[in-house]
Amino acid sequence: MMRYGLVVLSAGFTGLLSFSLLAVAIGTDYWYIIDVNKPNYTGSDDLSSHSGLWRINGGANMSSVIPSFTANMSSLSEVERHLLSLHRVVVIMLPLSLVLLVFGWIFGLVSSLACSPNLLAGSASYFLLCSLFTLAGVSIYIKYSNQAMEEFQRMSPENLAYVDVSFGWSLVTAWLSYSLEVVTGLLLMLAARITQMKGHYDSGVAIAML
């Protein structure tokens, strides 16, 4: 039988790592990268940019905040309002998932110290729920980015020949966090199963000794 201590320590490590990776992803600005290579361009400004959940960073150290909650909705088109709504969902869900992970780690620690199958199973379910928040946030961000690019393509199709777009390492970090949240949940499920089997074994030994 796999040692209980090793499983809960592994769950604690993956849970902490998933929190750290998601915090890094939320705080960095390399979710979406736009490289512009216009031929015969002689301007001094770098047209390329990279963006995160909160800011868009362009050339010459220029940075602008994405107005998710401060934009004047009445002055925007229907498509722009839809994109802004998607972005609002992302910047709510991912920080919420980060906060939930803090409580999940504490709950998992208490459950592992108590060696309670029910508490461990509850902690496992909680982490899997957190992973759904992270997955939803990342998936909606990808949808938001793709629709924004489609709108840009519709408005300026002549500029696409010089534009290369890609998702950056911040998004990859968020995906890794999601994966580790799932792993943490599964490890806690395994710990609950080990504890349950150990309880059945101890009960059987006690009955045999009567």
C-alpha positions, 0 to 999 in steps of 0.5 A, spaced: 500 500 500 502 506 498 504 510 504 499 515 506 504 521 508 508 521 501 501 522 498 499 528 502 506 531 501 505 530 494 498 533 494 501 539 498 506 540 494 502 540 487 497 544 490 502 550 492 505 550 486 499 550 482 497 556 486 504 559 485 503 558 477 496 561 477 499 567 481 505 568 476 500 567 470 495 573 473 500 578 474 504 577 468 503 580 461 505 575 456 498 572 455 498 574 448 503 576 443 503 581 437 509 581 432 508 586 427 514 586 421 512 591 416 516 592 410 520 598 409 517 601 416 522 607 418 519 609 424 522 609 431 516 606 435 516 598 435 509 596 433 509 589 436 506 588 443 504 583 448 498 583 453 496 580 459 489 580 463 490 587 465 495 591 461 497 592 454 505 593 453 507 596 446 514 599 444 518 604 447 516 602 454 508 604 453 503 601 457 496 602 457 490 599 462 485 594 459 478 598 461 474 592 463 470 596 468 471 603 466 469 603 459 463 607 457 459 602 454 454 606 450 460 609 446 462 601 444 459 597 438 456 591 439 462 587 438 466 591 442 461 590 448 461 583 447 469 582 447 469 587 453 464 582 457 468 576 455 474 579 458 470 581 465 469 574 466 476 572 465 479 577 470 473 575 475 474 568 474 481 567 474 483 571 481 477 568 484 480 561 482 486 563 486 483 565 492 479 559 492 486 555 492 488 558 498 482 556 502 483 549 498 490 548 501 488 550 508 482 545 507 487 540 505 492 541 510 487 540 516 484 534 512 491 530 511 492 532 519 486 529 521 486 523 516 479 523 515 477 520 509 470 524 508 474 531 509 480 528 504 474 527 499 471 533 500 478 537 499 479 533 493 472 535 490 474 542 492 480 542 488 477 539 482 472 545 483 477 550 483 480 547 477 474 548 473 474 555 475 481 556 472 479 552 466 473 556 464 477 562 465 483 560 460 478 557 455 474 564 455 480 568 454 482 564 448 475 565 445 476 572 447 483 573 444 480 569 437 474 573 437 478 580 437 483 577 432 477 576 427 474 583 429 481 586 427 481 581 421 474 584 419 476 591 420 484 591 417 485 585 413 490 588 409 495 589 415 494 581 417 500 580 412 505 583 417 502 581 423 504 574 427 500 573 433 501 567 438 499 566 445 505 567 450 508 563 456 503 566 461 497 562 458 502 556 458 503 557 466 495 558 467 494 551 463 500 548 468 496 551 474 490 547 472 493 541 470 496 541 477 490 543 481 487 536 477 493 532 480 492 535 487 485 533 487 486 526 484 492 525 490 487 527 495 482 522 493 487 517 493 489 519 500 482 518 502 482 511 499 488 509 503 485 512 509 479 508 508 482 502 507 487 502 513 480 504 517 477 497 514 484 493 516 484 496 523 477 494 524 478 487 521 484 486 526 480 489 532 474 484 530 479 478 529 482 480 536 476 479 540 
